[in-house]
Amino acid sequence: MNAVMSSSKLYRAALNQLWAGLMLEELTRLGVKHICIAPGSRSTPLTLAADRNDKLTIHTHFDERGLGFMALGLAKATDEPVAVVVTSGTAVANLLPAVAESGLTGEKLVLLTSDRPDELIQCGANQAIRQHGIFSDHVTAFQAIPSPTLDIAPTWLVSTVDKVMYQQHQQGGAVHFNCHYPEPLYGDAADFSEYLAPLAHWQTQSQPYTVYHDARMSESVATPAQWPDVLHEKGVIIAGRLAPDAFADVQALAAHLGWPLLADPQAGGSSEWAGFDVWLQNEDCRAQLAQANVVLQFGGRLVSKRLGQYVDRGDWQHYWLVDPLAVPLDPSLRCTLRLQAPVNTFAHALKKVALEETVTPAAFGWADALKGASQRYLSAVKTQYTALSELSLAANMMDWVPEETALFLGNSLIVRLLDMCGTLPHTATFANRGASGIDGLIATAAGVQQGRKQPLLCVLGDTSLLYDLNSLALLRASKQPVVVLVTNNDGGAIFDLLPVPDGQKDALYRMPHGLDFVHAAAMFGLRYVRPTTLAEAEMACREGFASTGPTLIEIQTPAGESGEHLKALFAEVRNAALL
């Protein structure tokens, strides 16, 4: 009897691995090429199946929270679904921050979490928590995968994977497969040929078991009927969060119409109207832009508070918002037409109709005076702020970045400074601006770099880096130059711009830490530079991109300096003659 039971348990281990292998094979047929794995025993069936599948590129990290963000970065960079494998227990819970971000910004994560079998849940078993539905509605779909058994046909398993992945194809975001694996988890393979007979045809081809086709999908995009009339109005084009290949089409449309283009830092480019977050505080500039009665916004998630207030004014004849995601992206609730479409395709379609018009749009160049205002404002910033500071850094750093370098922009103060004072290059630009958290930024940047295989500049603040310090380990694998530029103002300087109580600002909001990053760079094997002048910062940046692998550049500035600089800048711009 003991021999029979022992044989049965080994057979169970083989069946665990068979089911895991079937799932991963079907996922590769549905576009998964990258899989991110954290260490764990309960996840052994999935880990070994991934190692056996030569269609998958494996990425590893010892920290599940960082692992989730690395997968998020890979999904951003490749625009493809990325799988994540973790063991049971709190390993699963650590994925939530990345999952919440993907739920807002649409990156496709495929979460393969390992779990105890049902009989070991809520009975005091080790490393067992309630994983069923743990991500709530942050995921697009949830599917429990029961303990593998010969009583369930393999066709159920692969067709279930197809069903869930089709939901992701339609809606984006993360999907969650919670896989219940009984012990033993380690064992040799077994003969399952009779069990797999229903999949005989599937095993001889490379297509998914169930192919979904939505007859409503079309490569062409119809332009709204009112567009030929709208294009002759005074309009503004806003470029929000865009895919890397979309900015050029939006820019071309704006140029043909002669409308101002206000580009968010996430757009992947800039325009002659840069710095609008600050010059919109000038009454003359604000009155000039207020002449518009049409807004075309491509992409959501705007950084600029002033631009959000401009959109929120509420008297638009037309306010069209174009984004491929099927999620609400209109916090002002002013949108008159919401179009779910690829940005580049729709912008190209609008321009094609505009080209067919026999006359130049009547309002062509109506806001060109603001180009001069932008130039005068940005020149003044560079002239006045020549010492090394966060403002001078934001105004100058993008001039130091070589072509074909991707950008990853952190949250909190630095992305706002770039929006206020910088002119960003036309390049692939990434950020976590869904939940806009400061967690996982280094890991996300590492995922972006591994997905694109090109030089990368990652710009973030000191608290953000402290939050994700151990993900510096992920940058060591890069064969391309990676420059991490951290502005260290000893805590959360973003609170200098907010009306928090002065008496509690330091202790409860800024939370000064008194730390630097020289030892962190040494611990993780990164080159380290701490410039003291703007010229030294430029040299460090250029040398970092001339090197191979990661460089950490730390810019130390006095606490509270950026807030004082910005207050003075805002006061000057409000009363300046910019037009």
N, C-alpha and C positions, 0 to 999 in steps of 0.2 A: 504493500500500500504506500509506504514512504517513497519508494522508487517511482511509482505512478505519479504521486503528488509532485515530486521533484521535476519529473519530465513535463508535467502540465505547467509548472511555473516558468520553466525555460521556454516553453512554447508561447507563453504569454508575453515574455520579453520580445520574442521574435515578432509577434503580432503587433505589439506596440510600435516597433520599428517599421513594420510594413505600412501601417496606417500613416505614420509620420512621413514616410517616403512618398506615399501616394499623394498626400496633401501638398508636399513641397514640389513634386513633379507637376501637379496641376497648376500650382501658383506660377511656376516658371513659364508654363504655356500661356498664362494670362498676363505676362509682362514683368514678373518679378525677376530681377537680375542680382539684386544686392540683398544680403541678409545680415542683420546685426545681432550678435549673440553675447550674452553675459554668462558667466560660469554658473553651474548648478547641476544637481544630480537628477531631479525630477524631470528636467528638460532633456535628458540624455537621448530619448528617441528622436527628437527634433534636431538636436545638435549633430548626432551621428548621421542622420539622413541628409542634413545640409552638407556635411563633409563628403558624403558619397556622390552628391549631385554636382557634376562639373559645369552645370549651367549657372551656378550661383557663385558670386564673389562674397567671401565671408569677411565681416568686420567685427572686431571684438572690443569690449570695454568692461572693466571690472565694476563699474558703477551703473546700475540700471537707469537712474535718472539721466545721466549723461548719454547712455546708450540710446534712449528714446530720442533725445535731441540730435544725436549724430544721425539717426535714421531720418529725422525730420529734415536735416540739412541735405542728406543724400536725395530725398524725395524732392526738395526744392530744386536742386541742381539738375537732376535728371528728368524731372516731370514724369516719373514712373513710380509705381507702387514699390515700397521697400518693406521687407519683412523684419520683424523683431521677435527674438526668442528669449524668454526669461523663465526661470524656475518659479516655483510656487511661493506663496506668502507675500511679504511686503515687497519682494522684488517686483511683483505686478503693480502694486500701489505706486511705486516710484516712477512708473511710466505716465502717470496722470498729467503732469505739467505739459509734456510734449503732446500728449493726446488732446488736451484742451486747446493748445495752439493750433494743431492741425484741424480741429473741428471748426475753427474760425477762419482759417486761411486756406483750407482745402487740400493740403498735401496728403498723399495717399500712403498711410501706414497700414501694414497688415500685422496685427498683434497676435502672436502665437504664444499664449501663456500656458504654462504647465500647471496641473492641479492634481491633488489627491483624488482617488476614486470617491464616489458619493458616500460610501459607507464610512469614510474617514473624515468627513467634514462635520463640524460642530459636535465633535465627541471628545475633544481634548487631544487629538492627534497633533504631533509635532509639525510645525511650519504649515499649518492649514488655516487659512482665513476664508471669509466669504468672498470668492472671486466672481461669482455669477453676477453679471451686470455691474461690476465695480466702477466702470467708466460712465455709467448712466447714459444721458443723451449727448455726451461729448463724442461718442462714436456714431458712425452712420448705421452700423448693424452689429448685432451680437449673435454669436452662435456657440452653443455648448456642444462640444464633441465628446460623446460618452466614452467610457472605457472600451477599448477595442474588443470586439467579439465577432466570432464567425456567424452569429445570428443576424448581423446587419450586413447587407450586401455592400461590396466595395463601390458599387455604382451610387449608393446613397452618399458616400463620403465625397467622391469627386464632384457629383452634381450639386451637393450642398456648398462646396467651395465655389463652384461656378455661380450659384445663385447669389451668394454674399458678395462676391467680387463684382458682379454686374450692378448691384446696388451701389458699390463704391464707384464704378465707372460712371454711373449716372449722376451721383451726388458729390463725389469727392470725400475727403476726410478719412478717418481711420475706421477699420473694421476689426472686430475682436473675435478670435477663435479661442475658447477656453478648453483645453484638451486634458481630459482626465486619464492619467496613466497609472495603472496599478503596478506594484512591484511583482517580480524583479524587473529592473530597468536595463540590466546588462545580460547579454546572452547571444548565442550564435543564431544565424538565419535558419529558417525551416522551409519546407516545401509547401507553398500555398498555391500551386498551379490550379488545383481544382476550384479553390475559392475565388481566384482571379479570372476564371473563365468568362464571366460576363463583361470583363474589360479587355478581351482579346483584341478587338479591333482598335480600341484606344491605345493599347500598348504598341501597336505597329505604326502609329502615326505621331504627329507632333501638335495636333490641334487639341483644344480643350474638349472635354467629354460633351458638354452642352454649350453650343454656340448661340449667344443671344444677339439678335439683330433688331434694332429699333428703326422701323420704317420712317419715323418722323425725322431722323437725323439727316442733315443735308450739309454739303460742303459750302453751298452758297448762302448768303445772308441777304435778306430783303431789306432795303432801306425804308424808313417810315415815309408814308405818302406826303407828309407835310415838309419833308426835307428841302425840296427845291425852293420853297418860300423862306424857310428858316435860315438857309445859308446866306441870305442877303441882309439878315439882321446884324445888330452889334452883338457879338458873342464872345465868350471866354471859353477856352479849352483847358481843362484841368487833367493832368496826368497823375494818377495816384499809384498804387502798387501794381506794377506791370510785369509781365513775363519778359525775360531777357531780349526777346526778338520783337517786342511790340512798340517800343518807344519811337523807332524810326517812322513807322506809319502814322502815329499820332502827330509827330513833328511835321511830317509832310502835309497832312491835312491842315494843320494850323497855318503853315506857310502859304498854302494855296488860298485859304480863306482870308488871310491877313488878320487873323484874330490873335490876341495874346495867348501864350502858352505858359501856364503856371505849373511847374513840374515839382512834384514831391520828391524827397530824397530817394524813395523806393522806385522811382519811375525808370531808372536806368539811363538818365541823361539830364541835361539842364537846358535853359533857354536864355534869351536876352532879357527876360523879366525876372531873373533870379533875385533872391533876397526879399521876396514879397511879404514874408512873415513880419519883417521889420518895416519896410516902406509903406505897408498898408496902415501903419499907425500914423502916417502923415495925412492930414486932412485933405490936401490938394490931390494926392495920389489916390486916396480913397474915393474922392468925388469923381475923378477921371474914370476909375474902373466901374463906378456905380452907373455909368451910362449904359452898360450892357443889359440886355433883357433876355439873353439866352446863355445857358451853361451846358456844355458837353463835358461830362466827366467820364474818363476812362480809368477804371480801377478805383477801389475804395481805400479805406484805412489811412486817411490823411493825417500827417504829423502836425501841420501848422494850425494853431489855435485861431489865428487871425483869418486864415482861409476858411476855416469852418464857420466862423462868424459871418464872413462875407456870403457864403452859400446860404446861411440861415436867415438872410434878410427877408425872404418869403414872397417877393413880388415878381417872380420869374414868369415870363411868357412861356418859356420852355426850359425845363431842366431834365436833361437825359443822362442817365447813368448806365454805363456799359461795363459789364464784368462777366467773365465766364462762370463764376460761381453762382449757384442757386441759393444764395443767402441774402438777408437784408443788409444793405450797406449804406443806408441813408439816415444817419442819426438826426439830421435836421428835419426829416419828414417833409421835404420840399420837392421831392422827385415827381415829375409829371409823366415820365416814361422810363421804365426800368427794362433794359434789354439784356438778356442773358446770351452772350455771344463772345467768341474770341475777339479780343481787342483789335489785333492787327487786321483780321478779316473785315471787321465792321468799319474800322477807320478807312481801310482801302476802298470799301464799297461806297462810303460817303464821299470820298474824294473822286471816285469814278463818276458819280452823278454830278458833282460840282464841275468836273472837267467838261461834261456834256453841255453845261450852260454856255450860252454864246456871249455873255457879258461878264465882266469882272464883278465879283460881289460888291454891292453898293457900299458896304461898310469896311472895305479893305483898308487895313492899316489904321483903324480908328483909335487904337491905343498905343501907337508907336511912341508917343511922347514919354510913356512909362519905361521904354528901353533906356532913355537917357537918365531917368530917375534911378533906375537900377544900377546903371554904370557908375553914376556919381556916388551913390550910397556904398557900393562895394569897394570902389577906389578909396573912399574916405576911411573905411574899416582897415584896409591894408596899410594906409598911410599913417593912421593914428596908433595902430596896435602893432608895433614892431618888436617889442620885447616878447619873450616866450610866455604865452598864456593860452588858455583854452580858446579864446576868441581868435587870436592870431593863428593858432593851429588850424581852426576850422576854416579860416579864410584862405589859408595857403596850402594845406597838406595835399589837396587833390592835384596840385601842380607837380607834385613829386612822384606821382604814380605812373609807372610805365603803361603803355598801351597793352591791351589783352590781359589786364589785371582785373579780376573780379573783386567786388566790394562786399563786405558784410558789416552792416552798421548796427551798433548796439542801441540800447534803449535809454531812457531817462534823459540826462542833459545833453549828451554828445550828439544825438540825432537831431535835437532841436537846434543846437549851435550850427550844425552843418546846413540845416534848413534856413537859418537866419543869415549866415555869413559866407557860406560856401557856394562854389560852382562845381557841380559834380560832373565827372566825365561820362561820355556815352559808352557805358559798359554794363555787363551783367551785375545787378545790384540786389542784395538779399538782406532781409531783416526779419525779426520775429515781432511783427506789429499787429498780430491778432489780439492776444491777451496783453501784449506789450510788457511782458515780465522781464526781469533781469536774470532769471535762472536759465542755465543751459546755453548761454550764448557762445562760449568757446566750443562746446561740443557741436552745436549747430554749424558754426563756421567750419569746423573740421570736416563735418559731413559734406558741406558745400564743396570744400576743396577736394575731397576724395571723389566726389561725383563729377567734378568738372576737370580735374587734373590740370589746373592752370594756376599761375601766381594769384595770391589773395592778400588783400589788406583787410584786417579786422580791426575796427575802431570801437572801443568800449570804455566804460568807466571803472574805477577801482572797486566799488562795491560789487559790480557785476562780475569782475574777475575773481574776487574773493569767493563769490557764490559758486563758481564753477571751476575752482582752481585745479582739481584733479584731472579735469579734461584737457589740460595742457599736455598730458601724456599722449593724447590722440594726435597731436601735431607732429610728433617725432617721426611718424611714418611718411611724411610728405617729402617727395623728391623735388618738388617745386618750391620756389621762394614763398614763404608765408610771413607776413609782418603783422604782429599783434601790437597795436599802438594803444596803450592804456593811459588815460588821464587820471592822475592820482591827486585829488583835491581833499583827501582825508575824510571821506564820507559822502553822504548823499547831498551833493550840491544842488540838485534839482529843487530841494526844499527852500533854497534861497529865493526862488522865483514864486513861491507859493505863500499864501497868507497864514502860515502856521504860527503858533504863539512863540514870540521871541524868547520867553523865559524857558521854554521846553525844547527849543529848536535843536540844540546840540545833543542833549541827552536822549531825547525821544524820537528825533527825526533824522538829523544828519548822522548821528552815531559815529563820531570820529574814532578811527581805529589805530592811528599812529604806525601803520605798517608800510613797508615797501615790498618790492617783488624780486629783489636781486637773488634771494635764496630760493625762491620758488622757481626762477628760471634755471638756476644751477641744479636743483633737484630733478627737474624734468629734461635737462640737457638742451636748453634753449640758449642761443646767444642773447646777451643782455646789454642794453645801452641806456644810459640816463642822461640825455642832453640837458644843457643849461641855457642854451640860446636857440633862437629860431633857426639860425644857420646850422648849428649842430644837429638839430632835429631833422632838417632836410638831408644832411649828410648821412645820418643814421638810417633814414628811410631809404635813400637811394642805395646805400651799401647793403641793406637788408634784401632788397630786390635783386641785387647783383650776386647774392650768395645762394646757396642751396639749403633748403630746409627752413626751420622756423627761427625768427628773431623777435624778442620781446623788447619794445621800446617804451620806457616809462617816462611820462612827462609829469613832473611834480609841480603843482601850483599851490599857492596859499589858499587855505580854506576861506570861502566867502568872496574870493577875488572875482570869479565869473559873475556872480550876482551883482556886485557893484559895477563891473564893466557894462553889463547889460542894461542896468538901470540908467547909467549915464548915456549909453548909446541910444536907448529908446527916447530919452528926453531930448537929445540933440536932433534926432530924426523927426520927431513930432513937429518941431518948429523950423525945420530946414526948408530952404527953397530948392526942392528937388526937381521941379518941373520947369 
